[in-house]
Amino acid sequence: MKRSKLLSSWNELLNTRPVAALAVLSAAIELFIELLGHREPAQALLFLVRSPHIYLLNTAIIFSTLMFTMLLRRKAFYSILVTLIWVVFGIVNLAMLTMRATPFSARDLSIAASGLLIADVYFSPWEIALLCGAAAAFALFVVFLYARAPRSQKAPDLKKEIVFVASVAVALGLFGFFGSRHSNLTEQYESINEAFEMRGFPYCFVQSLFKSGVSRPVDYSEEAVNGLDVDPAVTAAKRPNIILVQLESFFDPALIKGVELSENPIPNFTSLRDSCTSGFLRMPTLGAGTVNAEFEVLTGMSLDFFGLSEYPYESILRDNTCESIAYYLKGLGYGTHAIHDYAGSFYGRNEVYPNLGFDDFTSVEYMDGLEFTGKDWPKDAVLTKYILKAMEKTETPDFIFTVTVQCHGKYPDDGGIEDIAFRGNEVFEGGASEQFLYFASQLQGTDQFLGDLIAALKDCDEETVVVAYGDHLPTLDLTEEDLVNGSLFETQYFLWSNCGIGIGGEDADLWAYQLTARLLDAVGIQGGVITDYHREHRGMENYQEGLELLEYDLLYGDQIAYGGVSPYEKTDMKMGLEEITVNEVVFGDTTVEILGSGFTEYSVVYINGKRNENTAFDSPERLLIPNNPRLLRPDAEIRVCQTGEDRVILSTAGGRP
């Protein structure tokens, strides 16, 4: 068979000239990957011409994954399998860049479960079916290839081959080491996208696979940390309520050159921005990665010192506490609340927020009165009710961190938006125009939420400060040249209060990790290691080096800044603002009623630990399930669990009737 002859010829080449064959194959794979990653052939060729040493280093990385085939009898099979894996990675990288504007990294594998939760947002049912079919076809092809690929009759001379492979590995390692010291591999880039473009996909992917956390600085010592002279104690002259509102993909369309809409979709934000302290906010991410924006704002720590594409919510914060504005304010007697109109388990927030100092977390599973966009994202209007409920819940001042979701991509390109229109358009064409108009229409909803919230707080008799900001730009295929401010990583923020703080104040452009320090300064709250550092060292020559030193010390080092022991303990965080109760179970001939309080459409009945798929939400006080005498015996355990589409149980109420 032709295929067998081709495989046999390739296998023979690997037996006779393995280094040359694998080197050429590696160079071809690297060229293919960069052509996809740069998306424009001219940009990929420019990368090769501008940085041939980087191209060779990436080729060497691919070669290192292929050279172990020399130790095996099925050389052809394993070399083709590794090639296919690299090719798939290149295609996935292109898809990620297209859908969310950021490249594919090993970190995406760690958040795959969260990604599956929103797969239907980015893919239609037939596209999901096509992807599943492609995965099945790939698996079948691998099995077929394994069966058809030739197998060398003579076993490899392992001693000789191991020595050779080890020698090649050492040579590649030395090449990488010395190459990195004389190339742009050591440079700090302002974005993940720029790093992937300048360093190449294989290098960055491997970096994201093996490097995580903050590396130990060479000058880390007790003397160096104490020399920063930071104070962990927190003091306050005033204690107003503080509300942080992180706005999903929120962005002013007026910043796009050549685009003018028939009406301003964000009149409330525009008015507040112009009348209050405001500015641009440099975010760590583009198009996705909301929790990384959260991390920088809540903790005051920079992601620049972590592993490439790392999500601290998926690594260090799952099992460790971290200094944050919530902990600062909790220590001053504040109630600390998190509110987000999306799944509570998304990015592991239900596990991470207790390590950031929150008392309770109200996710979409604990909300009623929900309305949804055309892409099934909850509309943000519901959030005002829960913010006010959080303030009413305690007699103490409150810190409330709220994350919106209405403006989340992907944006449909099939039209249907009639209340907003272009007056001029030099950027978007065809389906991209429809995507932009849909995005603008969702901006209206989020902006109306902001207007309603501020209106309610104006009439509130409690002193309250609000900071609202966009978490990242939307995935609209914009370039820096398209924007008035010339940056894909800048959003905007404002600081408003009903007690004079921030009104007409001095504007300032900030990095995301500097925002809460500026907020606390405005309020008159001082202290906390990271906040104190920003206050005293911002703008100084070694500002970044000191911040890196502190981040390592607090999260991975000896916590010298705390005197050796962290003052922050994991909170006993409750899900939801109201307790869900099961008061009574009423058996009917065909239906069983579960009576209680706090139920939502995400309440599910579990019988003896098994999920009842036929749970019907009737009201916040009543759930219905079919009466099944085989399951519902007198001693059956009946519980009500709050669980989203991912079926993660966030809380449980009830027990034996």
C-alpha positions as CSV (number, residue, x, y, z in Angstrom):
1,M,0.0,0.0,0.0
2,K,1.2,3.5,-0.7
3,R,0.7,4.6,2.9
4,S,2.8,1.6,4.1
5,K,5.6,2.5,1.6
6,L,5.5,6.1,2.8
7,L,5.7,5.1,6.4
8,S,8.4,2.5,5.7
9,S,10.5,5.1,3.8
10,W,10.1,7.5,6.7
11,N,11.0,4.8,9.2
12,E,14.1,3.9,7.2
13,L,15.1,7.5,7.1
14,L,14.8,7.7,10.9
15,N,17.0,4.6,11.2
16,T,19.7,5.9,8.9
17,R,19.7,9.7,9.3
18,P,17.7,10.4,12.4
19,V,19.2,13.8,13.3
20,A,18.8,15.3,9.9
21,A,15.3,13.9,9.4
22,L,14.0,15.1,12.8
23,A,15.8,18.5,12.5
24,V,14.1,19.2,9.2
25,L,10.8,18.0,10.5
26,S,11.2,20.3,13.6
27,A,12.0,23.3,11.5
28,A,8.9,22.7,9.3
29,I,6.6,22.3,12.4
30,E,8.0,25.5,13.9
31,L,7.4,27.4,10.7
32,F,3.8,26.1,10.5
33,I,3.1,27.0,14.1
34,E,4.4,30.6,13.7
35,L,2.5,31.1,10.5
36,L,-0.7,30.3,12.3
37,G,0.2,32.2,15.5
38,H,1.2,35.4,13.8
39,R,-1.9,35.0,11.5
40,E,-0.3,36.9,8.7
41,P,2.4,35.3,6.7
42,A,4.3,38.6,6.4
43,Q,4.4,38.9,10.2
44,A,5.6,35.3,10.6
45,L,8.4,35.8,8.1
46,L,9.4,39.1,9.8
47,F,9.7,37.0,13.0
48,L,12.1,34.6,11.3
49,V,14.2,37.4,9.7
50,R,14.3,39.5,12.9
51,S,15.0,36.7,15.3
52,P,16.5,33.7,13.6
53,H,18.1,32.6,16.9
54,I,14.7,32.5,18.5
55,Y,13.4,30.5,15.5
56,L,16.3,28.0,16.0
57,L,15.6,27.8,19.7
58,N,12.0,27.0,19.2
59,T,13.0,24.5,16.5
60,A,15.3,22.9,19.1
61,I,12.5,22.7,21.6
62,I,10.4,20.8,19.1
63,F,13.4,18.6,18.2
64,S,13.9,17.7,21.9
65,T,10.3,16.3,22.0
66,L,11.1,14.2,18.8
67,M,14.5,12.9,19.5
68,F,13.4,10.3,22.0
69,T,11.9,8.4,19.1
70,M,15.4,7.3,18.4
71,L,15.2,5.1,21.5
72,L,12.1,3.3,20.2
73,R,11.3,0.6,17.6
74,R,8.2,2.4,16.3
75,K,10.1,5.5,15.3
76,A,7.7,6.5,12.5
77,F,4.6,6.2,14.7
78,Y,5.9,8.2,17.6
79,S,7.5,10.9,15.4
80,I,4.2,11.4,13.5
81,L,2.2,11.4,16.8
82,V,4.4,14.1,18.3
83,T,4.1,16.1,15.1
84,L,0.4,15.8,15.2
85,I,0.3,17.1,18.8
86,W,2.4,20.1,17.9
87,V,0.2,20.8,14.8
88,V,-3.0,20.6,17.0
89,F,-1.4,22.9,19.5
90,G,-0.8,25.4,16.7
91,I,-4.3,25.2,15.5
92,V,-5.8,25.6,19.0
93,N,-3.5,28.6,19.5
94,L,-5.0,30.2,16.3
95,A,-8.5,29.4,17.5
96,M,-7.8,31.0,21.0
97,L,-6.4,34.1,19.4
98,T,-9.4,34.4,17.2
99,M,-12.0,33.8,19.9
100,R,-10.5,35.5,23.0
101,A,-7.5,37.4,21.6
102,T,-5.0,35.7,23.9
103,P,-2.7,32.7,23.0
104,F,-3.0,29.1,24.1
105,S,-0.8,28.1,27.0
106,A,-0.4,25.1,29.3
107,R,-2.4,27.0,31.9
108,D,-5.5,26.6,29.7
109,L,-5.2,22.9,30.3
110,S,-5.6,23.5,34.1
111,I,-8.8,25.5,33.6
112,A,-10.3,23.2,31.0
113,A,-13.2,22.4,33.3
114,S,-14.1,26.1,33.5
115,G,-13.7,26.4,29.7
116,L,-16.1,23.6,29.1
117,L,-18.7,25.5,31.1
118,I,-18.8,28.2,28.5
119,A,-18.1,26.1,25.4
120,D,-21.6,26.7,24.1
121,V,-21.0,30.4,24.1
122,Y,-18.2,30.2,21.7
123,F,-19.4,27.2,19.6
124,S,-22.8,26.4,18.1
125,P,-24.2,22.8,18.7
126,W,-23.0,21.7,15.3
127,E,-19.6,23.1,15.9
128,I,-19.3,21.3,19.2
129,A,-20.5,18.1,17.4
130,L,-17.9,18.7,14.7
131,L,-15.1,19.2,17.3
132,C,-16.2,16.0,19.1
133,G,-16.1,14.2,15.7
134,A,-12.7,15.6,15.0
135,A,-11.4,14.4,18.3
136,A,-12.8,10.9,17.7
137,A,-11.3,10.9,14.2
138,F,-8.0,11.9,15.6
139,A,-8.1,9.0,18.1
140,L,-9.1,6.5,15.4
141,F,-6.3,7.8,13.1
142,V,-3.7,7.3,15.9
143,V,-4.9,3.7,16.5
144,F,-4.8,3.1,12.7
145,L,-1.4,4.6,12.5
146,Y,-0.1,2.5,15.3
147,A,-1.3,-0.6,13.6
148,R,0.1,0.3,10.2
149,A,3.4,1.9,11.1
150,P,6.5,-0.3,10.6
151,R,8.3,-1.6,13.6
152,S,12.1,-2.0,13.5
153,Q,13.1,-5.7,13.8
154,K,16.3,-4.9,15.4
155,A,16.1,-3.4,18.9
156,P,18.0,-0.1,19.3
157,D,21.4,-0.1,20.9
158,L,20.1,1.6,24.0
159,K,23.5,2.5,25.5
160,K,24.6,4.1,22.3
161,E,21.3,5.8,21.7
162,I,21.0,7.1,25.3
163,V,24.5,8.6,25.2
164,F,23.6,10.2,21.9
165,V,20.3,11.5,23.1
166,A,21.8,12.8,26.3
167,S,24.5,14.6,24.3
168,V,22.0,16.2,22.1
169,A,19.9,17.2,25.1
170,V,22.9,18.8,26.8
171,A,23.8,20.6,23.6
172,L,20.2,21.9,23.2
173,G,20.2,23.0,26.9
174,L,23.5,25.0,26.5
175,F,22.1,26.5,23.3
176,G,19.0,27.6,25.1
177,F,20.9,28.9,28.1
178,F,23.4,31.0,26.1
179,G,20.8,32.0,23.6
180,S,18.5,33.3,26.3
181,R,21.2,35.5,27.7
182,H,21.8,37.2,24.4
183,S,18.3,37.5,23.1
184,N,14.9,39.0,23.8
185,L,13.9,36.0,25.9
186,T,14.9,37.8,29.1
187,E,12.9,40.9,28.3
188,Q,9.8,41.8,30.2
189,Y,6.9,42.2,27.8
190,E,3.8,44.2,28.5
191,S,1.4,41.5,27.5
192,I,1.2,37.7,27.0
193,N,0.4,38.3,23.3
194,E,3.6,40.2,22.8
195,A,5.7,37.6,24.6
196,F,4.3,34.8,22.4
197,E,4.9,36.9,19.3
198,M,8.5,37.8,20.2
199,R,9.6,34.5,21.8
200,G,7.6,32.0,19.7
201,F,4.9,29.6,20.6
202,P,6.9,26.5,21.6
203,Y,9.2,28.4,24.0
204,C,6.3,30.2,25.7
205,F,4.1,27.1,25.9
206,V,7.0,25.2,27.6
207,Q,7.5,28.2,29.9
208,S,3.9,28.1,30.9
209,L,4.1,24.4,31.5
210,F,7.0,24.4,33.8
211,K,7.3,27.8,35.4
212,S,4.6,28.9,37.9
213,G,4.6,31.2,40.9
214,V,7.1,34.0,41.7
215,S,10.7,32.9,41.5
216,R,13.0,33.6,44.4
217,P,14.8,36.9,43.8
218,V,18.5,36.7,44.0
219,D,18.7,39.3,46.7
220,Y,15.9,37.7,48.8
221,S,16.9,38.0,52.5
222,E,15.5,39.3,55.8
223,E,17.6,42.5,55.4
224,A,16.2,43.1,51.9
225,V,12.6,42.7,52.9
226,N,13.0,44.8,56.1
227,G,14.7,47.4,54.1
228,L,11.4,48.1,52.3
229,D,10.0,49.4,55.6
230,V,6.4,48.3,55.1
231,D,3.8,48.1,57.8
232,P,1.2,45.2,57.9
233,A,-1.0,47.1,60.4
234,V,-4.1,48.8,58.9
235,T,-5.6,52.0,60.4
236,A,-8.6,54.1,59.3
237,A,-9.7,57.7,59.9
238,K,-13.1,57.0,58.2
239,R,-15.0,53.8,57.5
240,P,-17.4,54.3,54.6
241,N,-18.9,51.4,52.7
242,I,-16.6,50.5,49.8
243,I,-17.9,49.0,46.6
244,L,-15.6,47.7,43.8
245,V,-17.5,47.0,40.6
246,Q,-15.5,45.1,37.9
247,L,-17.2,45.4,34.6
248,E,-16.8,42.5,32.2
249,S,-15.4,43.6,28.8
250,F,-16.6,47.2,29.5
251,F,-15.1,49.7,27.1
252,D,-16.0,53.1,25.7
253,P,-16.7,52.8,21.9
254,A,-15.7,56.5,21.6
255,L,-12.1,55.3,21.9
256,I,-12.3,53.6,18.6
257,K,-11.1,55.8,15.7
258,G,-13.5,56.3,12.8
259,V,-16.5,54.9,14.7
260,E,-19.4,57.0,15.8
261,L,-22.7,55.6,17.1
262,S,-26.1,57.1,16.8
263,E,-26.2,57.3,20.6
264,N,-23.8,56.9,23.5
265,P,-24.4,53.4,24.9
266,I,-22.7,54.3,28.2
267,P,-24.1,57.8,29.3
268,N,-23.9,57.0,33.0
269,F,-20.3,55.8,32.9
270,T,-19.4,58.8,30.8
271,S,-21.0,61.3,33.2
272,L,-19.4,59.7,36.2
273,R,-16.0,59.4,34.6
274,D,-16.1,63.1,33.6
275,S,-17.3,64.4,37.0
276,C,-15.2,62.1,39.3
277,T,-11.7,61.0,39.8
278,S,-10.9,58.8,36.9
279,G,-8.3,57.6,34.5
280,F,-7.0,54.8,32.4
281,L,-6.3,51.4,34.1
282,R,-3.6,49.2,32.6
283,M,-4.9,45.6,32.8
284,P,-2.9,42.3,32.7
285,T,-5.1,40.7,30.1
286,L,-7.0,41.1,26.8
287,G,-10.3,39.6,25.7
288,A,-10.4,37.1,28.6
289,G,-8.8,36.3,32.0
290,T,-11.3,38.2,34.2
291,V,-9.9,36.5,37.3
292,N,-6.4,37.8,36.6
293,A,-7.8,41.3,36.6
294,E,-9.5,40.5,39.9
295,F,-6.3,39.2,41.3
296,E,-4.3,42.3,40.6
297,V,-7.0,44.7,41.9
298,L,-7.9,42.8,45.0
299,T,-4.4,42.0,46.1
300,G,-2.3,44.8,44.7
301,M,0.1,42.3,43.3
302,S,1.4,42.3,39.8
303,L,1.1,39.2,37.6
304,D,4.3,40.1,35.7
305,F,6.4,38.1,38.2
306,F,4.3,34.9,37.9
307,G,4.6,32.2,35.3
308,L,3.6,33.1,31.7
309,S,-0.2,32.9,31.4
310,E,-0.6,31.8,35.0
311,Y,-3.9,32.0,36.8
312,P,-3.1,32.4,40.6
313,Y,-6.8,31.4,41.2
314,E,-5.9,28.0,39.8
315,S,-2.5,27.7,41.5
316,I,-1.4,29.3,44.7
317,L,-4.8,30.7,45.9
318,R,-6.6,27.4,45.9
319,D,-4.8,26.4,49.1
320,N,-3.2,29.5,50.5
321,T,-4.5,32.8,51.8
322,C,-3.3,36.1,50.2
323,E,-3.3,39.6,51.5
324,S,-6.1,41.6,49.9
325,I,-8.3,44.7,50.4
326,A,-11.0,42.3,51.7
327,Y,-8.7,41.2,54.5
328,Y,-7.6,44.8,55.3
329,L,-11.2,45.9,55.7
330,K,-12.3,42.8,57.5
331,G,-9.7,43.6,60.1
332,L,-11.3,47.0,60.5
333,G,-14.7,45.5,61.2
334,Y,-16.1,45.5,57.7
335,G,-18.5,42.8,56.4
336,T,-16.9,41.5,53.2
337,H,-19.1,40.3,50.3
338,A,-18.5,39.0,46.8
339,I,-21.2,39.2,44.2
340,H,-21.1,37.8,40.6
341,D,-24.0,37.0,38.3
342,Y,-22.4,33.9,36.9
343,A,-21.4,30.4,38.1
344,G,-19.9,30.3,41.6
345,S,-17.4,27.5,40.7
346,F,-16.1,29.3,37.6
347,Y,-12.4,29.7,38.0
348,G,-12.8,28.1,41.4
349,R,-14.1,31.4,43.0
350,N,-16.0,29.4,45.6
351,E,-12.7,28.0,46.8
352,V,-10.5,31.1,46.3
353,Y,-12.7,33.8,47.8
354,P,-12.3,32.4,51.4
355,N,-8.6,32.7,50.9
356,L,-9.0,36.4,50.0
357,G,-11.0,37.3,53.1
358,F,-14.7,37.2,52.0
359,D,-17.5,36.4,54.4
360,D,-20.0,35.5,51.7
361,F,-20.3,35.0,48.0
362,T,-23.5,35.5,46.1
363,S,-23.2,33.8,42.7
364,V,-25.9,33.4,40.0
365,E,-27.1,30.2,41.7
366,Y,-28.4,32.3,44.6
367,M,-30.2,34.9,42.5
368,D,-33.7,35.2,41.4
369,G,-35.4,37.5,38.9
370,L,-32.7,36.8,36.3
371,E,-33.0,37.9,32.7
372,F,-30.6,36.8,30.0
373,T,-29.0,38.2,26.8
374,G,-29.3,36.6,23.4
375,K,-26.1,34.7,24.2
376,D,-27.5,33.5,27.5
377,W,-25.4,35.6,29.8
378,P,-27.3,37.0,32.8
379,K,-28.2,40.6,32.5
380,D,-26.5,42.9,35.1
381,A,-29.6,44.7,36.3
382,V,-30.1,42.0,39.0
383,L,-26.9,43.1,40.8
384,T,-28.2,46.3,42.3
385,K,-30.7,44.3,44.4
386,Y,-28.0,42.1,45.9
387,I,-25.5,44.9,46.5
388,L,-28.2,46.7,48.5
389,K,-29.1,43.5,50.3
390,A,-25.4,43.0,51.3
391,M,-25.4,46.5,52.8
392,E,-28.6,45.9,54.7
393,K,-27.4,42.5,56.0
394,T,-24.9,44.0,58.5
395,E,-24.8,46.9,60.9
396,T,-21.1,47.4,60.2
397,P,-19.6,49.1,57.1
398,D,-19.4,46.8,54.1
399,F,-16.9,46.0,51.4
400,I,-18.6,44.6,48.4
401,F,-16.7,43.3,45.3
402,T,-19.1,42.9,42.4
403,V,-18.3,41.4,39.0
404,T,-20.6,41.9,36.0
405,V,-21.0,39.5,33.1
406,Q,-23.5,40.9,30.6
407,C,-20.9,42.2,28.1
408,H,-19.1,38.9,27.9
409,G,-18.2,37.6,24.4
410,K,-18.6,35.8,22.0
411,Y,-20.7,38.4,20.1
412,P,-23.1,37.1,17.4
413,D,-22.6,38.3,13.8
414,D,-26.1,37.7,12.6
415,G,-27.7,41.1,13.2
416,G,-30.9,41.7,15.1
417,I,-29.8,45.0,16.8
418,E,-31.8,47.9,15.7
419,D,-31.7,50.5,18.5
420,I,-28.0,51.5,17.8
421,A,-26.5,52.3,14.5
422,F,-23.2,53.5,13.0
423,R,-22.8,57.0,11.7
424,G,-19.3,56.3,10.5
425,N,-17.3,53.1,10.4
426,E,-13.7,52.7,9.3
427,V,-12.9,49.7,11.4
428,F,-15.7,47.1,11.3
429,E,-17.1,45.4,8.2
430,G,-19.7,42.7,7.5
431,G,-20.3,40.4,10.5
432,A,-17.8,42.3,12.6
433,S,-20.2,45.3,12.4
434,E,-23.0,43.2,13.8
435,Q,-20.7,41.9,16.6
436,F,-19.8,45.4,17.5
437,L,-23.4,46.6,17.5
438,Y,-24.5,43.6,19.7
439,F,-21.6,44.5,22.1
440,A,-22.7,48.1,22.2
441,S,-26.3,47.0,23.0
442,Q,-25.1,45.0,26.0
443,L,-23.0,48.0,27.1
444,Q,-26.3,49.8,27.5
445,G,-27.6,47.2,29.9
446,T,-24.4,47.3,32.1
447,D,-24.4,51.1,32.0
448,Q,-28.0,51.2,33.1
449,F,-27.1,48.9,36.1
450,L,-24.4,51.4,37.0
451,G,-26.8,54.3,36.8
452,D,-29.4,52.5,38.9
453,L,-26.8,51.6,41.5
454,I,-25.5,55.1,41.9
455,A,-29.0,56.5,42.0
456,A,-29.8,54.1,44.9
457,L,-26.6,55.0,46.7
458,K,-27.3,58.7,46.4
459,D,-30.4,58.2,48.5
460,C,-28.6,55.9,51.0
461,D,-28.0,57.3,54.5
462,E,-24.6,55.5,54.7
463,E,-21.4,57.0,53.5
464,T,-20.4,54.9,50.4
465,V,-17.5,55.0,47.9
466,V,-17.8,53.2,44.5
467,V,-15.0,52.4,42.1
468,A,-16.0,50.9,38.8
469,Y,-13.6,49.8,36.1
470,G,-13.4,47.6,33.0
471,D,-11.6,44.3,33.4
472,H,-10.3,44.1,29.8
473,L,-11.1,45.0,26.3
474,P,-13.7,42.9,24.4
475,T,-12.8,40.4,21.7
476,L,-13.5,42.6,18.7
477,D,-10.3,42.1,16.7
478,L,-9.1,45.6,17.4
479,T,-5.5,46.8,16.9
480,E,-3.6,49.5,18.8
481,E,-3.8,51.6,15.6
482,D,-7.6,51.5,15.9
483,L,-7.7,53.1,19.3
484,V,-7.4,56.8,20.3
485,N,-5.3,55.9,23.4
486,G,-3.2,53.4,21.4
487,S,-3.4,50.5,23.8
488,L,-5.3,47.2,23.8
489,F,-4.6,46.8,27.5
490,E,-6.1,50.0,28.9
491,T,-9.6,50.3,30.3
492,Q,-11.1,53.1,32.3
493,Y,-12.2,53.6,35.9
494,F,-13.9,56.2,38.1
495,L,-14.1,56.8,41.8
496,W,-17.5,58.2,43.1
497,S,-18.9,58.7,46.6
498,N,-22.0,60.2,48.3
499,C,-19.7,61.9,50.8
500,G,-17.5,64.0,48.6
501,I,-14.6,61.5,48.2
502,G,-13.4,61.3,44.7
503,I,-15.7,64.0,43.3
504,G,-13.7,66.3,41.1
505,G,-10.5,64.8,42.3
506,E,-7.2,64.6,40.5
507,D,-7.2,62.1,37.6
508,A,-4.5,59.5,37.4
509,D,-3.6,56.6,35.1
510,L,-2.8,53.5,37.0
511,W,-1.8,49.9,36.7
512,A,-4.5,47.5,37.9
513,Y,-2.5,46.5,40.9
514,Q,-2.3,50.2,42.0
515,L,-6.0,50.8,42.1
516,T,-6.9,49.7,45.6
517,A,-4.0,51.6,47.1
518,R,-5.2,54.8,45.4
519,L,-8.8,54.0,46.6
520,L,-7.7,53.4,50.2
521,D,-5.6,56.6,50.1
522,A,-8.7,58.6,49.0
523,V,-10.8,57.0,51.8
524,G,-8.1,57.6,54.5
525,I,-7.2,54.0,55.2
526,Q,-3.6,53.2,55.7
527,G,-1.4,50.1,56.1
528,G,-1.2,46.6,54.8
529,V,2.1,45.4,53.4
530,I,1.3,45.7,49.7
531,T,-0.8,48.9,49.9
532,D,1.8,50.5,52.1
533,Y,4.5,49.6,49.6
534,H,2.6,51.2,46.7
535,R,2.0,54.3,48.7
536,E,5.6,54.8,49.7
537,H,7.5,53.4,46.7
538,R,5.4,54.1,43.6
539,G,7.5,56.0,41.1
540,M,10.9,55.1,42.7
541,E,13.7,53.6,40.7
542,N,13.5,50.1,42.2
543,Y,9.7,50.0,42.5
544,Q,9.2,46.8,40.5
545,E,12.1,45.0,42.1
546,G,10.7,45.7,45.6
547,L,7.2,44.6,44.6
548,E,8.6,41.3,43.2
549,L,10.5,40.8,46.5
550,L,7.3,41.3,48.5
551,E,5.2,39.1,46.4
552,Y,7.7,36.2,46.7
553,D,8.0,36.8,50.5
554,L,4.3,36.8,51.2
555,L,3.2,34.0,48.9
556,Y,6.2,31.7,48.6
557,G,8.9,32.8,51.0
558,D,9.3,33.1,54.8
559,Q,6.7,35.9,55.2
560,I,9.4,38.1,56.7
561,A,7.2,41.2,56.2
562,Y,4.7,39.7,58.6
563,G,7.3,38.8,61.2
564,G,7.3,35.2,60.0
565,V,3.6,34.4,60.4
566,S,0.7,35.5,58.2
567,P,-2.0,37.3,60.0
568,Y,-4.6,36.1,57.5
569,E,-6.7,33.0,58.0
570,K,-9.1,31.4,55.6
571,T,-12.7,32.6,56.2
572,D,-15.7,30.4,56.8
573,M,-17.4,31.8,53.7
574,K,-21.1,31.3,53.2
575,M,-22.6,31.0,49.8
576,G,-25.5,33.5,49.3
577,L,-26.7,36.3,51.4
578,E,-29.7,34.4,52.8
579,E,-29.9,31.0,54.3
580,I,-31.6,28.3,52.3
581,T,-33.8,26.1,54.4
582,V,-36.0,23.0,54.0
583,N,-38.9,23.2,56.4
584,E,-41.3,20.5,55.3
585,V,-41.7,17.7,52.7
586,V,-45.3,17.1,51.6
587,F,-46.1,13.9,49.8
588,G,-48.9,13.9,47.2
589,D,-50.2,11.1,45.0
590,T,-48.0,12.1,42.0
591,T,-45.9,15.1,43.3
592,V,-43.7,15.8,46.3
593,E,-43.5,19.4,47.5
594,I,-40.3,20.6,49.2
595,L,-41.2,23.7,51.3
596,G,-38.7,26.1,52.7
597,S,-37.0,29.4,51.8
598,G,-34.4,30.9,49.5
599,F,-34.9,28.5,46.6
600,T,-33.9,29.6,43.1
601,E,-34.0,28.1,39.6
602,Y,-30.6,26.5,40.5
603,S,-32.0,24.6,43.4
604,V,-31.9,20.8,42.9
605,V,-33.3,18.1,45.1
606,Y,-31.0,15.3,46.0
607,I,-32.5,12.0,47.3
608,N,-30.1,9.8,49.3
609,G,-27.2,11.7,47.7
610,K,-28.5,11.2,44.1
611,R,-29.5,14.2,41.9
612,N,-33.2,14.3,40.9
613,E,-33.2,15.5,37.3
614,N,-36.9,16.4,37.5
615,T,-36.7,19.1,40.1
616,A,-39.1,21.9,39.2
617,F,-38.7,25.4,40.7
618,D,-42.1,26.8,41.6
619,S,-41.2,29.7,43.9
620,P,-38.5,30.7,46.4
621,E,-40.5,28.7,49.0
622,R,-41.5,25.7,46.9
623,L,-39.8,23.0,44.8
624,L,-41.6,20.1,43.1
625,I,-40.4,16.6,42.2
626,P,-42.4,13.5,41.0
627,N,-43.4,11.1,43.7
628,N,-41.5,7.9,43.2
629,P,-42.4,5.4,46.0
630,R,-39.3,3.3,45.2
631,L,-36.9,6.2,46.0
632,L,-39.0,8.3,48.4
633,R,-39.2,5.9,51.3
634,P,-40.1,7.2,54.8
635,D,-36.4,7.2,55.8
636,A,-35.1,8.8,52.6
637,E,-32.7,11.7,53.0
638,I,-33.9,14.7,51.0
639,R,-31.6,17.7,50.5
640,V,-31.7,20.8,48.4
641,C,-28.4,21.8,46.8
642,Q,-27.4,24.9,44.9
643,T,-25.7,23.7,41.8
644,G,-25.0,25.2,38.3
645,E,-24.6,23.7,34.9
646,D,-21.3,22.2,35.9
647,R,-23.1,20.3,38.7
648,V,-20.7,21.5,41.4
649,I,-22.6,21.6,44.7
650,L,-22.0,25.0,46.3
651,S,-24.2,24.5,49.4
652,T,-26.7,22.1,50.8
653,A,-29.8,22.5,52.9
654,G,-32.1,20.0,54.6
655,G,-31.8,16.4,55.7
656,R,-34.2,13.6,56.7
657,P,-37.8,14.7,56.7
